[in-house]
Amino acid sequence: MSAVKSANLCWGHRYMWLRMHQLPPEHQHESHILLRFQIPPSLTLANIRAMLLSLTRRHEALRTTFDVDGGPRQRVHAPGPWPIVQASVERDGTPRPADVIEELTSRPFDLAAEWPIRACVITRDGAPQQVVIVFNHLAVDMWTLEKVEQELWAQAQGLISRRPASLPPVRQQPTDLARWESSADAAVPASRAMAYWEEQISRLPADPFAARRRAAPPEEARHATLTSPGLLEAGRRIATRHKVWPSAVHVAAHTALMAAYTGQAALGQLAFSGNRAAHPYPDVLTCMFSPMLVGIDCSDDPPFSELLRRVTSGSEQAARHAYVPYDEVVELVSREGSRRGEPVRLGLEVNFLNQRTLSYRGRRTTFTWNRPPTAWTHHGGDTYLRIDEWRDAVVLALQASSSVMDAGAVEAFLRGHEALVLAHDDPATDLRISQVATLAGFDPAAGSTTAPAAVPTAGSTTAPVATPTTMPAVTPEAAEDAVRALARAVCRVHGLARLDPSDSYVLAGGRVLRAPEVLADLSDRGWQGLTPRLLAAPTPLKVLAGLLAPARPVTGTAEPDRTTNQKLGV
């Protein structure tokens, strides 16, 4: 499939690029986003197909593929037809709509060959009733989804009224944004933002859960949800009283509970920023969101009102420095881990979403255990709290690694969040962090705030140091082969003449954005066992090589080292 133009990945692509390549194929559907559009009466199948083709014609992000090799890069293709499937609700022997949608949603996108959009038109008696669109997250974010839905509605109204749809012109595309990000105009604010990240990371403990961490399988985690009607208005009243957004109230509650649970004097939380106001291209339809690091000082046992002020100020500062190439942030974390001699974990994530179209329609708080978050565990995080503000309730969903929270702690954390916010609905209440542990029902953390050196850890941007207990037993000859294979793969991808296997991937000159390319090179030569997260760790390459194993018999003679002309980095 030929491309009409290409560019580097946009900065907003890079976070999702790394997350998707961390997932095995059977879990990559976690990066798919589904949009349902109810079709107004009188529209035909031909009308719906025309509307969908108009979307991909106007917006290059929806007809873009992503190559791993040599970059990676986004490649824009010429407008044209793309597969739009049809499913009938009638029992006519064809697959049911639910089965068709399940297949479209669960099947991984072939990013190098497939456009990041799929669609199914559901019909009844031959008339279209609904179109279900599946996007890859590389192409869209929440802002983008709203614009797509608005555009579909405008087109539908135009067809019904038999008048041309009034659509805003598309002046800028993702490749325009990518070119700006490579310019001198973008370099100055990016440099300031990276300096902010570097300073914040240097202040953080290596392991925020050092006093709580216990041995547990890395794939073991829990997922629970608390839905509270009372939290909605209580959070808004507190926000109004303190002149902040409701999101700040809930992030402050999360901070207080985490500080009480971990016993840490300083916390760093990864929240998320839309980044639309961070550059001259706010209207480009593509994925722009990325994490932002909010550092909060809790050393003086602040009351909730002061913690709320710090969270608000810290979030504003973090948002001003959020728009950076996230792969370079991962490299910062890796280098800091090498400097300290242990991995630095950025394992606390919190995300606030406004979902006003959803309703709970209940009066009481409910607590529910969900299926274990198997896909999430592959990212190596410790906890992820998602806060959804619905029309009539607030939904708290906590995913937590079993190594840092057992079932009792997960439930206590969610119920403690509700209790903390409801308690501060009373203007006379202003609890300190030291009082929050009692309110939540868990004991204050005890012990050192430094992780024991004998227990290597893995953060959401780092990975465990391989140890004799995690490495397979191999002969010295096989170990040398693995080290040689890894070193040569890194050199081939980055055009390096040689490297020192005692260095980590990043210190050796490896770029995190190209980690998937290194792993693909290894796979092509019959090696498996590493992930982008493992490769980005501050772990010597010769130790990481101990995790490699032949995926299939390796044939042929050993390939000699040789210098290439490939450029280092992106």
C-alpha positions in Angstrom: 0.0 0.0 0.0 1.7 3.2 -1.2 1.8 6.3 0.9 1.3 9.9 -0.4 3.4 11.4 2.4 5.0 10.5 5.7 6.4 12.0 8.9 7.7 11.1 12.3 5.2 10.0 14.9 3.6 13.0 16.6 4.5 13.3 20.3 0.9 12.4 21.2 1.3 9.1 19.3 4.4 8.0 21.2 2.8 7.1 24.6 0.2 4.9 22.9 2.8 3.4 20.5 4.8 2.2 23.5 1.8 0.9 25.4 0.5 -1.0 22.4 3.8 -2.7 21.7 4.0 -3.7 25.4 0.8 -5.8 25.0 0.7 -9.3 23.5 -1.6 -9.5 20.5 -4.4 -11.1 22.4 -4.6 -8.0 24.7 -4.1 -5.2 22.1 -7.8 -4.7 21.9 -7.3 -2.6 25.1 -6.1 0.2 22.8 -9.3 0.1 20.7 -12.0 2.7 21.1 -15.6 2.0 20.1 -18.1 4.7 18.9 -21.8 3.9 18.3 -23.8 6.3 16.1 -27.6 6.0 15.9 -28.7 6.6 12.3 -31.6 8.9 11.8 -34.5 7.5 9.8 -34.6 7.8 6.0 -30.9 7.4 5.5 -29.8 4.6 3.2 -26.8 2.3 3.3 -25.3 4.3 0.5 -25.7 7.4 2.6 -23.9 5.8 5.5 -21.0 4.6 3.4 -20.7 8.1 1.9 -20.5 9.6 5.4 -17.8 7.2 6.5 -15.8 7.7 3.3 -16.0 11.4 3.9 -14.5 11.0 7.3 -11.4 9.3 6.0 -11.2 11.6 3.0 -11.2 14.7 5.3 -9.0 13.4 8.1 -5.6 11.9 7.3 -5.3 10.4 10.7 -7.9 7.8 9.7 -6.0 6.7 6.6 -2.6 6.4 8.2 -0.4 3.4 8.8 2.5 3.1 11.1 5.8 1.4 10.2 8.1 0.0 12.8 11.2 0.1 10.6 13.5 3.1 10.4 11.7 5.5 12.7 8.9 4.6 13.4 6.9 6.8 11.0 3.3 7.6 10.1 2.4 7.1 6.4 -0.6 8.8 5.0 -2.5 7.1 2.1 -4.6 8.5 -0.6 -8.4 8.6 0.0 -10.3 5.6 -1.2 -12.7 2.9 -0.3 -12.1 0.8 2.8 -13.9 -2.3 4.2 -17.3 -1.4 5.8 -19.1 -4.5 7.0 -22.8 -5.0 7.3 -24.8 -7.0 9.9 -28.5 -7.7 10.1 -30.5 -8.1 13.3 -32.7 -10.7 11.5 -31.9 -14.4 11.9 -31.0 -14.9 8.3 -28.1 -17.2 8.7 -25.5 -14.4 8.7 -23.3 -13.5 11.7 -25.1 -11.6 14.5 -24.2 -7.9 14.9 -22.8 -8.7 18.4 -20.5 -11.3 16.9 -19.4 -9.0 14.1 -18.6 -6.2 16.5 -16.8 -8.5 18.8 -14.5 -9.6 15.9 -13.9 -6.0 14.8 -13.1 -4.9 18.4 -11.0 -7.8 19.5 -8.8 -8.4 16.4 -5.5 -6.5 16.6 -4.9 -3.8 14.1 -2.1 -4.4 11.7 -0.6 -1.0 12.1 1.8 -1.3 9.2 -0.9 -2.2 6.7 -4.3 -1.4 8.0 -6.0 2.0 8.5 -6.9 2.7 12.1 -10.6 2.6 11.6 -13.2 -0.2 11.1 -17.0 0.0 10.8 -20.1 -2.1 10.9 -23.5 -0.9 9.8 -26.3 -2.7 11.6 -29.5 -3.0 9.6 -33.1 -4.0 10.3 -35.3 -5.0 7.3 -32.5 -3.7 5.1 -32.6 -0.2 6.6 -29.5 1.1 8.6 -30.1 1.5 12.3 -26.7 2.1 13.8 -23.1 2.3 12.8 -20.4 1.0 15.1 -16.9 2.4 14.5 -13.8 0.9 16.0 -10.7 3.1 16.2 -7.2 2.4 17.1 -6.2 4.8 19.9 -3.2 6.1 17.9 -5.7 7.9 15.7 -8.1 9.3 18.2 -8.6 10.6 21.8 -11.7 11.8 23.7 -11.6 15.2 22.0 -11.4 13.6 18.6 -14.3 11.2 19.3 -16.5 14.2 20.0 -15.5 15.9 16.8 -16.1 12.7 14.8 -19.6 12.3 16.3 -20.4 15.9 15.6 -19.3 15.6 12.0 -21.3 12.4 11.4 -24.4 14.2 12.8 -23.9 17.2 10.6 -23.6 15.0 7.6 -26.7 13.1 8.5 -28.7 16.3 8.9 -27.4 17.5 5.6 -28.6 14.4 3.8 -32.0 14.5 5.5 -32.5 18.1 4.5 -30.9 17.5 1.1 -28.5 20.4 1.7 -24.7 20.3 1.8 -23.5 19.5 5.3 -21.9 22.5 7.0 -18.5 21.2 8.0 -15.5 23.2 9.2 -12.6 23.2 6.9 -9.7 20.9 7.7 -6.7 23.2 7.6 -4.1 21.1 9.4 -3.3 17.4 9.6 -1.1 15.2 11.9 1.9 15.4 9.5 1.8 19.3 9.8 1.9 18.9 13.6 4.8 16.4 13.3 6.8 18.9 11.2 6.2 21.6 13.8 7.4 19.3 16.6 10.7 18.9 14.7 11.1 22.6 14.4 13.2 25.1 16.4 9.9 26.7 17.6 9.0 23.4 19.4 12.5 22.7 20.7 12.6 25.5 23.3 9.3 24.7 25.1 10.2 21.0 24.9 13.6 21.6 26.5 11.9 23.5 29.4 9.4 20.7 29.8 12.0 18.0 29.8 13.9 19.9 32.5 10.7 19.9 34.6 10.3 16.2 34.2 14.0 15.6 35.1 13.7 17.7 38.3 10.5 16.0 39.4 11.9 12.5 38.8 15.0 13.3 40.8 12.8 14.1 43.8 10.8 10.9 43.8 11.5 7.8 45.9 12.7 4.9 43.8 9.7 2.8 44.9 6.7 4.6 46.4 5.4 1.3 47.7 8.6 0.1 49.3 7.0 -0.2 52.7 4.1 -2.2 51.4 5.5 -4.3 48.6 5.5 -8.1 49.0 6.3 -11.0 46.7 3.5 -11.7 44.2 3.4 -13.0 40.6 3.8 -10.0 38.3 0.7 -10.9 36.4 -1.5 -10.9 39.5 -3.7 -7.9 40.0 -7.2 -6.9 41.2 -9.8 -4.6 39.8 -12.8 -3.2 41.8 -15.4 -0.4 41.2 -17.2 1.8 43.7 -20.2 3.8 42.4 -21.4 6.6 44.6 -24.2 9.0 43.9 -23.3 11.1 47.0 -19.8 11.8 45.7 -21.0 13.8 42.7 -22.6 16.7 44.5 -20.2 16.5 47.5 -17.2 16.8 45.2 -18.8 19.7 43.4 -19.6 21.6 46.6 -16.1 21.2 47.8 -14.7 22.4 44.5 -17.0 25.4 44.5 -15.9 26.3 48.1 -12.2 26.1 47.3 -12.6 27.5 43.7 -11.1 24.5 42.0 -12.3 21.9 39.5 -14.1 18.8 40.9 -11.3 16.7 39.3 -8.8 18.3 41.7 -10.9 17.3 44.7 -10.8 13.6 43.7 -7.1 13.7 42.8 -6.4 15.3 46.2 -8.3 12.5 47.9 -6.3 10.0 45.9 -3.1 11.7 47.0 -4.1 11.8 50.6 -4.9 8.1 50.6 -1.7 7.1 48.8 0.4 9.2 51.1 -1.3 7.6 54.1 -1.0 4.1 52.6 2.6 4.3 51.4 4.0 6.5 54.2 6.0 8.5 51.6 6.9 12.1 52.2 6.8 12.9 48.4 4.5 11.4 45.8 4.6 11.5 42.0 1.4 10.7 40.2 0.9 10.3 36.5 -2.3 12.1 35.5 -3.2 12.8 31.9 -3.3 16.0 29.8 -5.1 16.5 26.5 -2.3 18.9 25.3 -4.6 20.7 22.8 -3.4 24.2 24.0 0.3 23.3 24.0 1.0 24.1 20.3 -0.4 25.9 17.3 -2.3 22.9 16.0 -5.1 22.3 18.5 -7.7 21.3 15.9 -5.8 18.4 14.4 -7.8 15.2 14.5 -5.4 12.7 16.1 -4.4 11.4 19.5 -2.6 14.1 21.5 -3.0 13.1 25.2 -0.1 12.0 27.3 0.9 11.5 30.9 1.9 14.4 33.1 3.9 14.0 36.3 2.3 15.7 39.3 4.7 15.9 42.2 3.2 16.6 45.7 5.1 17.2 48.9 3.4 15.5 51.9 6.3 15.7 54.3 4.6 18.2 56.7 1.4 16.2 57.1 -0.8 18.8 55.4 -4.5 19.1 56.0 -6.8 18.3 53.1 -7.4 22.0 52.2 -3.7 22.6 51.8 -3.2 19.3 49.9 -6.0 20.4 47.6 -4.2 23.6 46.9 -0.9 21.8 46.2 -2.6 19.3 43.9 -4.3 22.1 42.0 -1.0 24.1 41.7 1.0 21.0 40.9 -1.5 19.8 38.2 -1.4 23.2 36.5 2.4 23.2 36.5 2.5 19.7 35.2 0.0 20.4 32.4 2.3 23.3 31.3 5.1 20.8 30.9 3.1 17.7 29.7 3.6 18.0 25.9 6.9 16.2 25.4 7.9 13.0 23.5 7.0 10.5 26.1 9.7 8.0 24.9 12.3 10.6 26.0 10.7 10.8 29.4 11.1 7.0 29.7 14.8 7.5 28.8 15.1 10.1 31.6 13.6 7.6 34.1 16.0 4.9 32.9 19.1 7.1 33.2 17.9 8.2 36.7 17.7 4.5 37.7 21.2 3.9 36.4 22.4 6.9 38.4 20.8 5.5 41.6 21.6 1.9 40.9 18.0 0.8 41.1 14.9 1.2 38.9 12.7 4.3 39.5 9.0 3.5 39.4 6.3 5.8 38.1 3.7 3.4 39.1 0.8 5.6 40.4 -1.7 6.6 37.7 -4.9 8.6 38.1 -7.3 9.6 35.4 -10.4 11.8 35.6 -13.0 11.5 32.8 -16.3 13.4 32.4 -18.9 11.0 31.2 -22.1 13.1 31.4 -23.9 10.9 28.9 -23.9 7.9 31.3 -26.3 7.4 34.2 -26.3 5.2 37.3 -29.9 5.6 38.3 -29.3 4.3 41.8 -29.4 5.9 45.2 -27.0 3.8 47.2 -23.2 3.2 46.9 -22.3 -0.1 45.3 -19.0 -1.9 45.4 -18.1 -4.5 42.7 -15.2 -6.8 42.1 -14.4 -7.0 38.4 -12.4 -9.5 36.3 -8.6 -9.3 37.0 -7.1 -6.7 34.7 -4.8 -9.1 32.8 -3.9 -6.7 30.0 -3.1 -3.8 32.4 -0.6 -6.0 34.2 1.6 -6.1 31.1 2.3 -2.4 31.5 4.0 -3.0 34.9 2.2 -0.3 36.9 1.4 -0.5 40.6 -2.0 1.2 40.7 -4.4 2.9 38.3 -7.4 4.9 39.6 -10.0 5.9 37.0 -12.5 8.5 38.2 -15.6 8.9 36.0 -18.1 11.6 36.6 -21.4 10.4 35.4 -24.6 12.4 35.2 -25.8 11.2 38.6 -22.8 9.5 40.3 -19.1 9.2 40.5 -17.5 5.9 39.5 -14.2 5.0 41.1 -12.4 2.1 39.4 -9.1 0.9 41.0 -6.7 -1.6 39.4 -3.9 -2.6 41.7 -1.0 -5.0 41.6 -1.3 -7.7 44.2 2.3 -7.0 45.2 1.3 -3.6 46.7 -2.4 -4.1 47.6 -4.4 -7.1 48.7 -8.1 -7.4 48.4 -8.8 -5.7 51.7 -6.6 -2.8 50.8 -8.2 -2.3 47.5 -11.7 -2.2 49.0 -10.5 0.0 51.9 -8.9 2.4 49.4 -12.1 2.9 47.4 -14.4 3.2 50.4 -11.8 5.5 52.0 -11.9 7.8 49.0 -15.7 8.1 49.3 -15.5 8.6 53.1 -12.8 11.3 52.7 -14.7 13.3 50.2 -18.0 13.0 52.0 -16.4 14.0 55.2 -15.0 17.2 53.7 -18.4 18.2 52.4 -18.6 19.7 55.9 -16.7 23.0 55.8 -15.5 22.4 59.4 -13.7 19.2 58.5 -10.0 19.4 57.4 -8.3 16.1 58.0 -4.5 15.7 57.9 -2.9 12.8 56.0 -2.1 11.1 59.4 -5.8 11.0 60.1 -6.7 9.6 56.7 -5.3 6.2 57.3 -7.6 5.7 60.3 -10.6 7.0 58.3 -9.8 4.5 55.4 -9.3 1.6 57.8 -5.7 0.7 57.0 -2.7 1.0 59.3 0.0 3.7 58.4 2.8 2.3 56.4 5.8 1.2 58.5 9.5 0.7 57.5 12.0 2.3 55.3 10.9 4.4 52.3 13.8 2.9 50.3 13.2 -0.3 48.5 15.5 -3.2 49.6 18.3 -3.6 47.1 17.8 -7.4 47.0 14.2 -6.9 45.7 14.5 -5.5 42.1 11.3 -3.7 41.1 9.6 -2.6 37.9 7.7 0.6 37.3 5.3 1.6 34.5 8.3 3.0 32.6 11.0 0.7 33.9 11.4 -3.0 34.4 12.7 -5.6 36.9 16.4 -6.3 36.9 16.9 -9.9 35.8 18.2 -12.1 38.6 19.3 -15.7 38.8 15.7 -16.6 40.1 14.1 -15.0 37.0 16.6 -16.1 34.4 16.3 -19.5 32.7 19.2 -21.9 33.2 21.5 -21.8 30.2 24.9 -22.9 29.2 27.7 -20.4 29.0 27.8 -20.8 25.3 24.0 -20.1 25.0 24.4 -17.1 27.3 27.1 -15.7 25.1 24.9 -16.2 22.0 22.1 -14.3 23.6 24.3 -11.4 24.6 25.7 -11.3 21.1 22.3 -11.4 19.5 20.9 -8.6 21.7 24.0 -6.4 21.2 23.9 -6.9 17.4 20.1 -6.2 17.2 20.6 -2.9 19.1 23.6 -2.0 16.8 21.7 -2.9 13.6 18.6 -0.8 14.5 20.6 2.3 15.7 23.5 2.1 13.3 26.0 1.7 16.1 29.5 0.3 15.4 29.7 -1.3 18.8 28.4 -1.1 22.4 29.3 -2.2 25.9 26.9 -5.0 27.1 27.6 -3.8 30.7 25.5 -0.7 29.8 21.8 -0.5 29.8 19.9 -0.1 26.5 19.5 3.6 27.0 23.1 4.2 28.2 24.3 2.2 25.2 22.6 4.6 22.9 19.3 2.8 22.4 16.2 4.9 21.8 13.1 3.8 23.6 10.9 4.7 20.6 12.8 2.1 18.6 12.6 -0.6 21.2 9.8 -2.4 19.2 12.1 -2.4 16.2 14.9 -4.0 18.2 12.5 -6.7 19.4 11.2 -7.3 15.8 14.8 -7.7 14.7 15.4 -10.2 17.4 12.2 -12.1 16.5 13.2 -12.2 12.9 16.4 -14.0 14.0 14.6 -16.4 16.3 14.8 -14.8 19.7 12.1 -13.8 22.1 11.6 -13.0 25.8 11.9 -9.2 26.1 9.4 -6.4 25.9 9.8 -2.6 25.4 9.4 -2.1 29.1 12.2 -4.6 29.9 14.5 -3.1 27.3 14.0 0.4 28.7 15.0 -0.6 32.2 18.3 0.5 33.8 19.5 -3.1 33.5 22.8 -4.1 31.8 22.2 -5.6 28.3 24.2 -8.7 29.3 21.8 -9.3 32.1 18.7 -8.6 30.0 20.1 -11.1 27.5 19.6 -13.8 30.1 15.8 -13.4 29.5 16.1 -14.2 25.8 15.3 -17.7 24.5 15.2 -19.1 21.0 11.8 -18.8 19.5 12.6 -21.3 16.9 15.8 -23.0 15.8 18.4 -20.4 14.7 20.0 -21.4 11.4 23.0 -20.2 9.6 26.3 -18.9 10.9 26.7 -16.0 13.3 26.5 -12.7 11.7 29.6 -10.4 12.2 29.3 -7.0 13.7 29.3 -4.3 11.0 28.7 -0.6 11.0 25.6 0.7 9.2 24.7 4.2 8.0 21.4 4.1 9.9 20.8 7.2 12.0 20.6 6.9 15.8 17.2 7.9 17.1 14.2 9.7 15.6 
